[in-house]
Amino acid sequence: MAGIFPKRIGLSGVVLLLAFAWSVQGQVRLRTSSAYNQITVEDAGGYRLLRFNGSMETRMWLPNPLFGHFEYTEYFQMPLLFNPKPQRMLLMGLGGGSMVRAFQHYYPDIHLDTVELDPKVAQVAKQFFHVKETAKHKIHFSDGRQFLRLNKTRKYDAILMDAYTSNQFGTHIPFHLATKEFFALASEDLTKEGVLVFNVIGTHDDWRSDIVGSMYQTLKSVFPHVYHFQASDTRNIVMLAVKSKEPLTSTTLKNKVAALRAARPKLPKFFGPRVARIRAQAPKSAANAGVLTDDFAPPGGLLKSKKR
């Protein structure tokens, strides 16, 4: 995760944002380095901020750690539509643990395995962002693809992809986690009604739309159906690739929401408005987009900016 990119603003808006950012510069709680990142934790304006290599990864409201996160992380709860009572989920990319905190609070019955490449990130998340390992949450230090390749026993009801890396050229999706071959491997580790969720930074029709289109086409080459959600506060598109061959219709979606609410009466209030943003049709950019495969690996990965 990295790099905050709000929706398009004019030059005057940029100036105002820069002035605001300068005015709310807060207290640096930690500045450290790992083999992968320059990590900074800062408190500013009532929020705790996590930055990797200068780009913001996580935002958490200090008075209540369940709030202040970026809206797109809430769409990672959409797999519950396809299985209201999942047993086990896999999260790739810990960051500051926004999704971990949410799942531990709203769905404490779900076992969550988190795969994180950088042990220092996990240390910082535990110390500053209320991330905890419990009987229901385990952190595994590994590359995500290697973790799936070595997994011989577990099946996941959902795989949640929010793993990014950054360098001097920006923040990007590791290419080996975004190919047809990787998604086929992930599908094998999903249950019959399993769902793969992928956070993609971009827009449907403009900025980074080419990558959005390619990600859609690549997921569609493996999974029968791909749905997507555009976050309202940032340029994040969250894609849901489902193994079920039954397409969603307005009726089946309504029935799934009703079944989920019956199974989980304490469903978060934001769940309904988030479901309403679902799109089933392919993004326009997918028409001219190709499928990403292991045969072609850009040296810098899929250049993206993202946030959590």
N, C-alpha and C positions, 0 to 999 in steps of 0.2 A: 504494500500500500504506500502511496505517496502522492504528493502534488494536489493541492486544492484547486479545482477549476469550477467556479460557479457558472451559472448560465450567462450567456453573452451580455456584456455591458459595454457602454461607450467609453471614450477616453476620459470624460469627466468622472464617470463612475470608477474607473481604474484609479484616478488620482484620489478620490474620496476613500476608496478601499485601502490604498497605501497609507493615507493619512490616518485612517482608523487603526490599521494594523500597527503603525508606529505608536499610536496613543495607548494601545492596550498591551504593549510589550510588558510582559510580567516577569516573574521570578523564575530563573532557571534552576530546576531541581536536580538535574543530572545532565552531564555531557560526557559521553563515553564512546569508545570505538570497539567494534568487533571485527571478525574476519570479513564480514559482509557489509556492515553499515557504520556510519557515523550517527549515533543515536543521541537525541536531545529530548528531555522532558521539561516542559515549561508550564507554569500556572499563570493564566492571564484572563482577566474579565470573568472570573468565576468558573473557568474551564481549565481542565488539564489537557495539554496537547502533547502528542508524541510525534516526533519528526525523525525521518530517516534521510540522511544525506541532504538535509535542508527542506525536504518536502513533507507536508503534514500527512500522518498516517491515521491518527485516531484523535477524536475529540470526546471528552467526557465531562459532564457537569459535576463539579465538586460537591455541591450539597446532596446530590442523589446520583450515584454512578449509573443508574438505569436510564438516565436522560442525557441529552446533549450530543448523542451520537448522530452520525449522518443517516438520513432516512433510508438510503439504499440497503443498509444492513437488515432492515426489517423485512425486505422481500426474501431474505434467506429462510424465513419461516413458512414460505408458500408450499414447500413439500408436504406439509401437514394436510393440504387439500386432498392429496392422493393416498395418504395413510395417516389418519388422525392419531393413531397410537404407535408410532414407530419405536423400535427398540434401540437402534444404534445408528448414529450418523458420524460422518467423517468430515472434518474441517481442515482444509489446506490453507495455511497462512494465519498466524495468530495475531500479529500486530499488537494493538492495545487491548484486544479481547472484547470488543463490543458485542460480538455475537455470542461469545462464551457467557458473558454476564447475563445476556437476555435469555439464553436457553436454560441456564442454571436457575433463573428466577421463575420463568413462565412454564418451563417444561422439565422439572427436576427428575422426572422418571426416565428421560431419554439418556442413554449412554452416549457421550460425545468423545470421540478420539480426535485430537488435534495434532496435525503434522506441521512442524516448524523447522526450518533449516538452521536457524540461528539460535543457539542456546542463550545468547545474551538477550535476545528479544523476550524470551520466556522469563528470564530473571527480572527484567524491567517491568514486564506486564504484571508479574506477581507483586513486585515491590510498590509499584505506583498506580496500578489500574485494577486492583481488586480481583485479579485472576487467581483462581484456586484449582489445584488438582485435588480431586476427591475420588471416591469409589466409582462415580459416574463420569468423571472427566480425567482423561489421561493425555499427557503431552508426549509426543514421540519426535525425536530429533532425527530428521531424515529428509531427503529429497522426496517430493510427493510421488513422482512416477516410480521411483525405486520402492517406496513403501507399498504401492499397489502391486508391483511385480512380485514382491516377496510375500504378499498376503496370500495365504493358502487356505485359511479357515474361516475368516469373517465375511459376512455379507452385510452391506449397509443399505438402509432404507433411503438414505440421501447422502450424496457427496457434495460438499459446499466448497466451491473454488474461489478463493480470494488471495491467491499467492502471487506476489509481484516481486521484482527485484529492480534495483536502480544503480545507475552509474553516472559518469559525468555528462552523458547524453540525455538522461531523463530516466523515467520509470517505465518499466515494460513488463508484459506477460512473458514469463519464461517460455520460449517457443516449444520446448518438449512437453509442456503442459497444455498445449492448445492445438494438437494435431489430431487427425482422424485416428491414428494408431493409439494415441493416448486415450481418446474418448472410448474406443473399443475396449481397451484395457479396463477403464473405469466402469463401463457397462457390465463387464463380467463380474465385477465386485459389488454390483447392485442387486437388490432383491427383485423379484418379478415385477413389482409395481414401483421400483425405485426411481429416484429423480436425481439428476445432476444439475446443480445450480452454478452459474458462472457470472461473476461481476465483470462487465466490460465497460471501460470508460469511452464514451463517445456519444454521438447523436444519431438519430435515424436518417437524417437527410443532409447533414452538413459536416460539422467538425468530427473527424475520425470515423465518418460513416463507412468508409471502405473497410476498416477493421471490424466494425459491427457486422457488416454484411458477410465478411469472410468467416467470422466466428459463428454466425447463424448457419451458413451453408455447411460448415464443418461439423457442427453438432447434428444438423439434419441428415448428414450422410451416415450417421450411426443410430440416431434415435428416431422413432416414428413421428414424434411431435415435439416442436420447440415453441415455447411461449416466452414473451418478454415483457418487462416492466420498465418504464422510464421514470426515474426518480424525479421528484418535483423541485428539489432544492439544489441538485448538482447534476452534472452531465454523466450520470451513471445509468447504464442499461443492464438490468439483471435478467439473464436468460435461464429458463427452466426447460431442460431436456428430459422427457419422460419416456419410460420403457413401455408403458401401457399403449396398446394400439387403438384404444377407444378415444376418439377426438372429443375435446371439450366443446359443448354447445352451451347456450345460455341456460338451458334446462339442467343439463348435467352439472354445470358449474354451481347453479343455485342449490342443487341437491347436495353437492359436496360441501358447500359452506354450511348448510343446515346440519349435515351429519357431523361435521367438525365441531360446530357449536354445541351439539348434543353431547359429544364425547368430551369436550373441554369447555365447560361453562365459564371458566375464568379466562377465556381467550382475550388477549390484549385488545383494547378499544380501537387501536389503529388498524387492526387486521382487516376489517371490512373495507375501509377506504383504500387500502393497498390492493386488495383483490380487484376492486373496480378499475384499476389501471391496466389490467391484463390485455395483451394484444396477441392474437393468434396468427394474423397474417404476416407474411415475410416482410422485413423492412425493404424499402425500395432499393437500397444499396446491395441487397443480396442478388439482384438480377444479374449484375455484372461481376459478382465476386466468385473467386475460386475456392476450392476445398484445400485446406492446409494439410500437408502431409510431412512425414519425416524425411522425404526425399529433398525437401527444400527448407533450409534452416537459416534465416537471416542472422548474421553474426551478432547483432545487438538485440535479437528477440523482437517481439511485437511491441514497438515503442508506444507506450501509453502513459498517461498520468492518471492516478487514482487516489482514492481517499477512503478512509474507514472511520 
